[in-house]
Amino acid sequence: MGKKREFTLSDVLIGIAIALMFSPTFYRLIDVGWKSADYTHAYFILPISLLLIWLNRKKLVKAEGGNLSGTVLFVLGILAYIYSAINAFMFLEAASFVLVMWGVFRVRLTKESFACLRFPLAYLIFLIPPPGIVIDSLTFPLKKIASIGSHWALSLFHMPVELYGVIL
């Protein structure tokens, strides 16, 4: 399978560089993106993912050289980060963190070792707050159904009520 994975100075430097690069992203996510009542679970995603990676650390084997798929993921993540940071697009900025993490682990580890980390790395997807337009498009039909049902029930009891869109 290969040589046992040891933390090297380059691993530590990569971790510090990623932490410094994405610290403004996490500051904005904490300050704005995760404030919504329906997204408070996001505070637990990164620590749980890191814990799962840490628990699998003994199974990790360093790859000899890089690989194309990891490099492509890493470069796409960096390009997405630059674009989203310039345009203040929080959804893509958070997604770029996930891509960079996948790319780094795929480049640094063997295919078998990376397979051990698929779940913890895929779990990072839940860090990404969905754009408001996506949430609105998914919840609007439910709001419409609820408002029509409420209008019907109130009208059934002869209560004076008018319906304008989803507003009673």
Salt bridges, closest charged atoms under 4 A:
ASP11 OD1 - ARG5 NH2 2.73
ASP11 OD1 - ARG108 NH2 2.46
GLU93 OE2 - ARG28 NH2 2.24
